[in-house]
Amino acid sequence: MAKVGLIVGSLRNGAFTRLMARALPELAPPSLQFFAIEIGDLPLYNEDLETDSPPAPWTRFRQQVRSADGILFITPEYNRSIPGALKNALDVGSRPWGRSAWDGKPAGVISQSPGALGGMAAAHHLRQVLLAVNLVAMPHPEAYIPVVATLFDDSGRLQNAQTRELMTAFLLAFATWLERFPRSSLS
Ligand code: FNR
């Protein structure tokens, strides 16, 4: 069993990104166990706060990241990049210097958009940051989900058959990707 921390890039209520995150456990192989790592309460990264008692949400976040065997990011695209809240979370997890919570973990990237391009620019900006923090992102299959507003029913369930198939295949590949890496010592 691999513990997968799910990080959603959108903070808004009713985010399509969060709906997609909720759809994943049902589509994943049984070897993946998901838990949410929230980013909305993280104070903006400021090195002055990096004392012996940093902000409690930073500590909670770093512990959750450390406890994960892998991290799966699901993000919208903001101005052809990732939302600032997600970049802040990546920065918070990367410090203090030399004690990054991300270091060496496997990761996956899913982007989505109500538009036709599926948030591809955000996914690639995110991959650039993952390189910097030594999160090892699964290269393939890629997952850019377009026209996301049309994929869910009124109750928020992912009803689009093609997307369900795509996510099922992605998660199967992600489970195989995770097997290449050692399990977190905190699992
Ligand atoms: C957007 N949106 C957007 N969409 C896109 O495909 N490319 C982009 O560059 C942007 N830029 C952007 C900037 C900002 C500040 C906002 C608020 C929105 C639209 C975005 O994809 C849309 O609002 C999604 O619904 C956001 O995802 P969630 O919150 O539904 O998960």
Boltz pocket constraint, residues with backbone or C-beta under 6 A from the ligand:
constraints:
  - pocket:
      binder: B
      contacts: [[A, 10], [A, 11], [A, 12], [A, 14], [A, 15], [A, 16], [A, 17], [A, 18], [A, 76], [A, 77], [A, 78], [A, 79], [A, 80], [A, 81], [A, 112], [A, 113], [A, 114], [A, 115], [A, 117], [A, 118], [A, 119]]
      max_distance: 6.0
